[in-house]
Amino acid sequence: MKKTGIFLFVGILIGAVLLAACGQAAVINGNPVVPLAAPATTIPPATAANTIPIPVTGNNCALLSKDEVGKVLGEAVVDLRDPTRNGTLCVYQTQNLILELGFLKTFSGYGNSVNYMQQVRADGLGDAPLDVAGLGDESFYHGKSTYRILFVRKGDTVYTFGVRNVTADQSLSSPDNAQALEKTIADLLMTRLP
């Protein structure tokens, strides 16, 4: 019964990511085409006035500004959207990269954040989890070595970080570089949390 729940949750998580990907910029001849329309969610840049810790709520996309994420990614963020419209997924897009930042506060049949992290570790999908020391209460990379997502648990919330290229096949030119970027962004986000 628990395995069925795990597969159901992973299916829902994959569905959410795919739904978010539907809003990605078109790719023509291997070059991304950035839409000219304004992003669906306008997020003010971080300032001394709005960088105080914000609880995990519908305003999660304000925790990190486009400028801050762009600085880490090495490219200006041209679009920031909240495809779930409830603050559980923030998508930052540059000309060549996409950062998907997830906020999980409820865990259905998993009970709590600790049990959820244990189940993700044990799900057998992809390569063995790769622990990350000194980040939140617990953190690890999960998935195939070609595209791993960083999971960070802090208290009763789990944060996910995924960086990938904006390409037709959504591949990464350097998975190791993506993991380093995910870790840097996670470190920055952790400074904003209570």
Secondary structure per residue as TSV (DSSP state, phi and psi in degrees):
chain	resnum	aa	ss	phi	psi
A	1	M	-	360.0	-41.4
A	2	K	H	-66.2	-37.2
A	3	K	H	-63.4	-38.5
A	4	T	H	-62.0	-41.7
A	5	G	H	-62.4	-39.3
A	6	I	H	-63.7	-46.9
A	7	F	H	-64.5	-37.6
A	8	L	H	-62.7	-46.0
A	9	F	H	-64.1	-45.3
A	10	V	H	-60.8	-39.2
A	11	G	H	-62.4	-41.8
A	12	I	H	-66.0	-42.3
A	13	L	H	-62.0	-44.4
A	14	I	H	-63.8	-40.5
A	15	G	H	-60.8	-41.5
A	16	A	H	-63.9	-41.4
A	17	V	H	-65.5	-42.3
A	18	L	H	-65.6	-39.0
A	19	L	H	-60.9	-42.1
A	20	A	H	-63.9	-37.2
A	21	A	H	-67.1	-26.0
A	22	C	H	-60.6	-26.3
A	23	G	T	-89.3	6.7
A	24	Q	S	-71.2	162.0
A	25	A	-	-66.6	147.5
A	26	A	E	-68.9	153.2
A	27	V	E	-120.8	123.1
A	28	I	E	-121.9	126.0
A	29	N	T	51.1	37.6
A	30	G	T	80.0	-2.3
A	31	N	E	-109.8	126.3
A	32	P	E	-68.4	143.3
A	33	V	E	-108.7	116.2
A	34	V	-	-86.1	128.3
A	35	P	-	-64.5	146.7
A	36	L	S	-84.9	-16.6
A	37	A	S	-68.1	153.5
A	38	A	-	-66.9	149.0
A	39	P	-	-62.3	153.8
A	40	A	S	-64.2	-31.2
A	41	T	S	-120.3	120.5
A	42	T	-	-95.1	122.4
A	43	I	-	-114.9	127.4
A	44	P	-	-69.7	146.5
A	45	P	-	-65.9	152.6
A	46	A	-	-68.1	136.8
A	47	T	-	-134.7	173.6
A	48	A	T	-57.4	-30.6
A	49	A	T	-75.2	-28.4
A	50	N	T	-117.7	21.8
A	51	T	-	-104.1	13.0
A	52	I	S	-71.3	156.3
A	53	P	-	-55.7	134.4
A	54	I	-	-119.0	131.3
A	55	P	-	-67.3	160.0
A	56	V	S	-70.1	103.0
A	57	T	S	-142.9	-161.4
A	58	G	T	-70.2	-8.1
A	59	N	T	-101.7	24.3
A	60	N	G	-61.4	-30.7
A	61	C	G	-70.1	-6.8
A	62	A	G	-91.7	-5.1
A	63	L	S	-65.8	-37.3
A	64	L	S	-125.3	128.2
A	65	S	-	-79.2	162.9
A	66	K	H	-58.6	-40.5
A	67	D	H	-64.2	-42.6
A	68	E	H	-64.1	-46.4
A	69	V	H	-65.8	-41.6
A	70	G	H	-59.8	-38.9
A	71	K	H	-62.7	-42.6
A	72	V	H	-68.0	-43.2
A	73	L	H	-75.7	-16.3
A	74	G	T	81.7	13.8
A	75	E	S	-148.2	148.3
A	76	A	-	-66.0	136.2
A	77	V	-	-78.2	121.1
A	78	V	-	-98.0	-12.9
A	79	D	E	-152.8	135.6
A	80	L	E	-131.3	121.9
A	81	R	E	-135.8	158.7
A	82	D	-	-119.9	82.5
A	83	P	T	-64.2	-23.4
A	84	T	T	-85.1	-14.9
A	85	R	S	60.0	18.2
A	86	N	S	-133.3	10.5
A	87	G	S	79.9	9.5
A	88	T	S	-89.5	-9.9
A	89	L	E	-146.3	124.6
A	90	C	E	-117.5	127.8
A	91	V	E	-114.3	116.2
A	92	Y	E	-104.8	125.5
A	93	Q	E	-123.5	129.5
A	94	T	-	-102.2	-172.0
A	95	Q	S	-62.1	-33.7
A	96	N	S	-122.7	-12.0
A	97	L	E	-129.7	155.6
A	98	I	E	-129.1	130.5
A	99	L	E	-110.7	123.6
A	100	E	E	-108.9	119.8
A	101	L	E	-114.5	114.6
A	102	G	E	-107.2	149.9
A	103	F	E	-127.2	112.4
A	104	L	E	-110.4	121.7
A	105	K	-	-118.9	-23.3
A	106	T	-	-118.4	147.1
A	107	F	-	-131.5	23.6
A	108	S	G	42.8	-123.1
A	109	G	G	-73.9	-1.0
A	110	Y	G	-84.9	-13.2
A	111	G	-	87.4	-70.8
A	112	N	S	-145.6	180.0
A	113	S	H	-64.2	-35.4
A	114	V	H	-65.7	-48.4
A	115	N	H	-63.4	-39.1
A	116	Y	H	-60.3	-47.4
A	117	M	H	-62.1	-39.0
A	118	Q	H	-61.8	-41.9
A	119	Q	H	-68.5	-39.6
A	120	V	H	-61.8	-43.8
A	121	R	H	-58.6	-37.9
A	122	A	H	-93.4	-0.1
A	123	D	S	-69.1	-16.7
A	124	G	-	77.4	5.5
A	125	L	-	-85.5	132.2
A	126	G	S	75.0	-158.4
A	127	D	E	-81.2	170.1
A	128	A	E	-59.6	141.3
A	129	P	E	-57.1	145.4
A	130	L	E	-113.8	109.2
A	131	D	E	-65.0	147.4
A	132	V	-	-122.7	118.5
A	133	A	T	-81.4	146.3
A	134	G	T	75.2	21.2
A	135	L	S	-126.5	112.5
A	136	G	S	63.4	-157.8
A	137	D	S	-83.0	-24.7
A	138	E	E	-165.7	139.6
A	139	S	E	-155.6	149.1
A	140	F	E	-162.5	157.0
A	141	Y	E	-89.3	140.1
A	142	H	E	-135.3	141.7
A	143	G	E	122.8	-169.0
A	144	K	E	-73.7	152.2
A	145	S	T	-62.3	-19.8
A	146	T	T	-79.0	-19.2
A	147	Y	E	-158.9	97.3
A	148	R	E	-106.4	144.3
A	149	I	E	-103.9	137.1
A	150	L	E	-87.1	121.4
A	151	F	E	-104.6	128.7
A	152	V	E	-129.8	125.0
A	153	R	E	-104.2	128.8
A	154	K	E	-133.6	112.9
A	155	G	T	62.8	-129.3
A	156	D	T	-98.4	21.0
A	157	T	E	-125.5	142.6
A	158	V	E	-114.4	131.3
A	159	Y	E	-110.6	138.8
A	160	T	E	-121.4	143.3
A	161	F	E	-131.9	123.6
A	162	G	E	-135.6	123.7
A	163	V	E	-114.0	132.4
A	164	R	E	-146.9	165.9
A	165	N	E	-80.2	154.2
A	166	V	-	-90.3	85.8
A	167	T	S	-132.9	165.1
A	168	A	T	-57.3	-37.3
A	169	D	T	-98.5	6.6
A	170	Q	-	58.0	27.2
A	171	S	-	-80.4	166.0
A	172	L	-	-110.9	137.1
A	173	S	S	-74.3	-26.5
A	174	S	-	-148.6	94.8
A	175	P	H	-57.3	-37.2
A	176	D	H	-64.1	-40.2
A	177	N	H	-64.2	-41.5
A	178	A	H	-60.2	-42.5
A	179	Q	H	-64.2	-39.0
A	180	A	H	-64.3	-40.4
A	181	L	H	-65.6	-43.7
A	182	E	H	-59.2	-43.2
A	183	K	H	-64.5	-43.6
A	184	T	H	-62.6	-42.9
A	185	I	H	-67.6	-39.0
A	186	A	H	-62.2	-43.4
A	187	D	H	-58.2	-43.4
A	188	L	H	-64.5	-46.0
A	189	L	H	-61.8	-40.5
A	190	M	H	-60.7	-27.5
A	191	T	T	-71.9	-16.2
A	192	R	T	-94.7	-6.8
A	193	L	-	-97.8	147.3
A	194	P	-	-66.5	360.0
